[in-house]
Amino acid sequence: MKFDSAKETDTPEKPDAEFDLPVEGFTGTPEEIERQWFEKVYKGRGDSMPQLTWRAVLMGSVLGGVLSLTNLYIGLKSGWGMGVAITACILSYAIWTTFVKIGLAKIPMTILENNCMQSTASSAGYSTGGTLISAFAAFIMLNGHALSVPLTLAWVFFLAILGVTMAVPMKKQMINIEQLRFPSGVAAAETLRALHSHGAKGMRAAKALGIAGLLAAIDNFWHDGFAAVVRLAPFSSDALVTKFNGIVFGPTWMGRTVMFSWEPIFIASGAIMGMRVCISILIGSIVCWMGFIPALQHAGLITGSGFRECVQWALWPGVSCMVFASLLNFILQWRISLRAFLDLGKMFSQKSNFAGEMEAIETPMSWFAAGQLVSLIALALLAHASFGMPYWQSLVAVILSFALALAACRITGETDTTPIGPLGKVTQLAFGALNPGNMNVNLMSANITAGAAGSSADLLTDLKSGYLLGANPRKQFIAQFAGIFIGTVVSVFAFTLIVDKPEVIGSDQFPAPAAQTWAAVAQALSKGFEALAPVKIWSIVIGGAVGIVFAILPVIFPKQEKYLPSASGFGLAWIFQWYYGVLFFMGAVIAWWFAKKSPAKAEEFTFPVASGVMAGGALMGVAIIFWQNGGEMLHKFFSH
């Protein structure tokens, strides 16, 4: 596949302002649907406008590599990552518009170049290293050491290959024929259309993102950077807040993490997450850290104080709540999953009379076969080399991963939620029976499922954007594939340097709630629940019952769902500090108030400002870690 050329004589983008996205889709037979898309959307756009260019892939690689650091930092703190596609779209548009104005570039990127760019950025910044904060971090917790850098690089790379190529047969059925919504893909397409149709609005969003990022970076330097300089340490915001906490809360409550903290990236996260989830987190924080933990301390079960000692007890009801609710939600969506499996035959056999023109631009099935075969062999060798996993079990893990990724992609298309957590737990349960007592096999088999499901759903979400904009799907696949390389290298090397010793995982600095969840399930399945203390067993039972209730309530009261508690939010609060719940809630309240006071401005600025705060604060946080410990980190890294 040759890269497109972007010359000054290329077709201008004037039609973008009048171009309506075909969000409602087309009707008719599969052949009629594909013909309508080809004639009405692709022709005159995807067949004539530059899209897969070197500058698009390079820009996506750079932005994705940078944003992967923010997801790694936030993920180790909060347990989840944020999609980077929309942030990358805004930044790329602003950068190239500026380049054109100052003469560094002759023409701005086309809308379809930016679409390829966001695919590369999304692959590099979001889907590639997603399991580093969960499965790989959990491996460190359970074993006291990390996998070697070459092994980690290989695992992350081939997991991404497995997931990206796994989505190839799903695209035709889910996007072309059924035209599933994939809401985040629609949002990215709408963002690109708005940027290229209304340049002033796009530049305002970019400016807001940049200013917010700069202020957040300065604030984080005041918080953590001052603490690294002896003379400035007493004046850091962390020191000032600690004095405030000592006066207001006292050492006992501070030992339970019941205190105030100033970390704007979590206020920004709360603004994006919404009121329902953030209220659930706040309630869970209060119940856990102001009720459950003090009760266990008074009973003499928890003898120490501090986050690390307390969370070993708190994580059991929290994990149980999330796992039971997630699995039940997955079961309740059985119709979606059943349709995914019923469609399996269509994915591989469906041919239309219109196939000639469409097949010329679709990703070939041969790429799917090659990607699956290569990644299967590589992952089987890696699993055997890493911890002696039998080859046949690797085959079972990949087959199971395809089945579960199929369901995950359909659920993502219909609900905009990728159930990576529960799908990983399904694999953990399966391998708890296949290979009982082996925590590492249990963990990394689930890692295959989670990695494949995450990468597949991410690619289909990006392909949905391209479908709406009239992009060439084969070129967009190549752009997504290209992001794997930079994403693997940046995320793995950054993870290795940040997590330079096992104690980092589960510390006050990096609670790593996702890793704690994965490790807890692996421990329980390997040792048996009878090995746990009675209080922990009862915590699991009660937490699971609460999760089941939370999952059933929206089914019984669908119209009141936005007022009902979120099981994931409530359970997550038990795995990180109390003050995070307060920060998330603050962000949700600010976003809610802004939307009520000025809906138009809130719609335009909430996401860019929140994204800027998270990116700026997280990047400064990573920079400070390297500044403080860079020499020692690099020495350990190169001595391995």
Secondary structure, 3 states (H helix, E strand, C coil): CCCCCCCCCCCCCHHHHHCCCCCCCCCCCHHHHHHHHHHHHHCCCCCCCCCCCHHHHHHHHHHHHHHHHHHHHHHHHHCCCCCCHHHHHHHHHHHHHHHHHHCCCCCCCCHHHHHHHHHHHHHHHHHCCHHHHCHHHHHHHHHCCCCCHHHHHHHHHHHHHHHHHHCHHHHHHHHHHCCCCCHHHHHHHHHHHHHHHCHHHHHHHHHHHHHHHHHHHHHHHHHHHHHHCCCCHHHCHHHHHHHHHHHHCHHHHHHCCCCCCCCHHHHHHHHHHCHHHHHHHHHHHHHHHHHHHHHHHHCCCCCCCCHHHHHHHHHHHHHHHHHHHHHHHHHHCHHHHHHHHHCHHHHHHCCCCCHHHHHCCCCCHHHHHHHHHHHHHHHHHHHHHHHCCCHHHHHHHHHHHHHHHHHHHHHHHHHCCCCHHHHHHHHHHHHHHHCCCCHHHHHHHHHHHHHHHHHHHHHHHHHHHHHHHCCCHHHHHHHHHHHHHHHHHHHHHHHHHHCCCHHHCCCCCCCCHHHHHHHHHHHHHHHCHHHCCHHHHHHHHHHHHHHHHHHHHHHHCHHHHHHCCCHHHHHHCCCCCHHHHHHHHHHHHHHHHHHHHCHHHHHHHHHHHHHHHHHHHHHHHHHHHHHHHHHHHHHHHHHC
